[in-house]
């Protein structure tokens, strides 16, 4: 859980991957606790890369979102051998910064 005041933010990640295959996506999401609404999301790309900068801007509204939940998720609904995630992913740094208004 995180507690961000209302405003505009950027979530950033420095990541490295080798032969990464994500058949049903892999992404970071930010949810408003209580309101059950997604405030932001960004996908982890497939492939091979070294220390790639990834990021997404998002906003926290002034009403109904005093606390947020940061989650690493997949779009897979149930465990299945049909959708095999393979490869290596290293997340070097994850940060959330407030953008000046």
C-alpha positions in Angstrom: 0.0 0.0 0.0 1.1 3.6 -0.7 -0.4 6.9 0.4 -0.1 9.6 -2.3 -1.9 12.9 -2.0 -4.0 14.2 -4.9 -1.8 15.2 -7.9 0.0 14.1 -11.0 2.8 11.4 -10.8 5.1 9.3 -12.8 5.9 5.7 -12.0 9.3 4.7 -13.4 11.2 1.4 -13.7 14.7 0.5 -14.8 14.6 -3.1 -16.1 16.6 -5.7 -17.9 15.2 -8.8 -19.7 16.5 -11.7 -21.6 14.3 -13.7 -24.0 11.2 -12.5 -22.1 7.9 -14.0 -23.4 4.7 -12.7 -21.7 1.7 -14.4 -23.4 -0.8 -12.7 -21.1 1.0 -9.4 -20.3 2.9 -8.4 -17.1 2.2 -5.0 -15.8 2.4 -2.7 -12.7 -1.0 -1.2 -11.7 -2.0 1.4 -9.2 -5.5 1.0 -7.7 -7.5 3.3 -5.4 -8.3 1.3 -2.2 -11.9 1.4 -1.4 -13.1 2.8 -4.8 -11.7 -0.3 -6.6 -10.7 1.8 -9.6 -7.4 1.6 -11.5 -5.5 4.9 -11.5 -2.5 3.9 -13.6 -0.9 0.9 -15.4 2.2 0.3 -17.4 3.2 -2.9 -19.3 6.5 -4.6 -19.1 7.7 -5.3 -22.7 8.7 -8.6 -24.1 12.1 -9.2 -25.6 15.8 -8.7 -24.6 17.0 -5.3 -23.3 19.4 -4.0 -20.8 18.5 -1.3 -18.2 15.7 0.0 -20.2 13.8 3.0 -18.7 10.0 2.4 -18.6 7.4 4.7 -17.2 3.9 6.0 -17.2 2.2 9.1 -15.9 -1.0 8.9 -13.7 -3.1 11.1 -11.5 -4.6 10.7 -8.1 -7.9 12.5 -7.8 -8.9 14.8 -5.0 -11.9 12.7 -3.8 -12.2 9.0 -2.8 -8.6 7.9 -3.1 -6.7 8.4 0.2 -4.7 5.2 -0.2 -3.5 3.2 -3.2 -2.4 -0.3 -3.9 0.6 -1.0 -6.1 0.6 -4.4 -7.7 2.6 -6.4 -10.2 -0.1 -8.3 -12.3 -0.8 -10.5 -15.3 -3.9 -10.7 -17.4 -4.0 -14.5 -17.0 -7.2 -15.5 -15.3 -6.2 -19.0 -14.2 -2.9 -21.0 -14.0 -2.4 -22.8 -17.2 0.4 -24.6 -19.0 -1.0 -23.1 -22.2 0.3 -19.6 -21.4 3.9 -20.1 -20.4 6.0 -17.2 -19.2 9.6 -17.7 -20.0 12.8 -15.6 -19.9 14.5 -13.5 -17.2 13.4 -10.1 -15.9 15.4 -8.0 -13.4 13.8 -4.9 -12.0 16.7 -2.6 -10.9 14.7 0.4 -9.6 11.1 1.3 -9.2 10.1 4.8 -8.2 7.1 7.1 -8.1 7.7 10.8 -8.3 5.3 13.7 -8.1 5.2 15.9 -11.2 5.2 19.7 -10.8 1.8 21.3 -11.5 
